[in-house]
Amino acid sequence: MDVASLVLGILGVVAWLLPLFGYPINIVGLILGILAKKKRMSGMATAGIILTIIGLVLTIINSVAGAIMYVTRLLF
């Protein structure tokens, strides 16, 4: 689970560009990282948690910026 969390964390840092993919990838990676951390102390689980949190924050910022741009008609 720790390796999966790390891989999803790396993918999540890239997937924030498309929030449709960013949210599920980062949330699943975060859950797997937390579960792996509870089972045993692992550096890969910690790195996965950190990367998924970064990806999730970037995804949220991207979603909010897109919504603001749509509401203020900057997109069109």
C-alpha positions in Angstrom: 0.0 0.0 0.0 2.9 2.4 0.6 4.2 1.9 -2.9 0.7 2.5 -4.3 0.3 5.7 -2.2 3.7 7.0 -3.5 2.8 6.2 -7.1 -0.6 7.9 -6.8 1.0 10.8 -5.1 3.3 11.3 -8.0 0.4 10.9 -10.5 -1.7 13.3 -8.3 0.9 16.1 -8.6 0.5 15.9 -12.4 -3.2 15.2 -12.4 -4.1 18.5 -10.6 -4.3 20.1 -14.1 -7.6 18.2 -14.7 -9.6 18.2 -11.4 -11.8 15.4 -12.8 -8.8 13.1 -12.4 -7.0 15.0 -9.7 -9.6 14.5 -7.0 -10.0 10.7 -7.1 -6.3 10.0 -7.6 -5.3 12.2 -4.7 -8.0 11.0 -2.3 -7.3 7.3 -3.0 -3.6 7.9 -2.6 -4.1 9.7 0.7 -6.3 6.9 2.1 -3.8 4.3 1.0 -1.0 6.3 2.6 -2.8 6.7 5.9 -3.6 3.0 6.0 0.0 2.0 5.2 1.3 4.4 7.8 -1.0 2.8 10.5 0.3 -0.7 9.6 3.9 0.2 9.7 6.2 3.2 9.7 7.4 3.6 6.1 9.1 6.4 4.4 7.3 5.7 1.1 3.9 6.0 2.9 5.0 9.4 4.3 6.2 10.6 0.9 2.9 9.4 -0.6 0.9 11.3 2.0 2.9 14.5 1.5 2.6 14.2 -2.3 -1.1 13.5 -2.3 -1.8 16.4 0.1 0.2 18.7 -2.3 -1.7 17.4 -5.3 -5.0 17.8 -3.5 -4.3 21.4 -2.5 -3.3 22.2 -6.1 -6.4 20.5 -7.4 -8.6 22.5 -5.1 -6.9 25.7 -6.1 -7.3 24.8 -9.8 -11.0 24.1 -9.2 -11.7 27.3 -7.3 -9.8 29.4 -9.9 -11.8 27.8 -12.7 -15.1 28.5 -10.9 -14.1 32.1 -10.3 -13.1 32.5 -13.9 -16.4 31.0 -15.1 -18.5 33.2 -12.7 -16.7 36.4 -13.7 -16.8 35.5 -17.4 -13.0 35.6 -17.8 -13.1 32.2 -19.4 -15.3 33.3 -22.3 
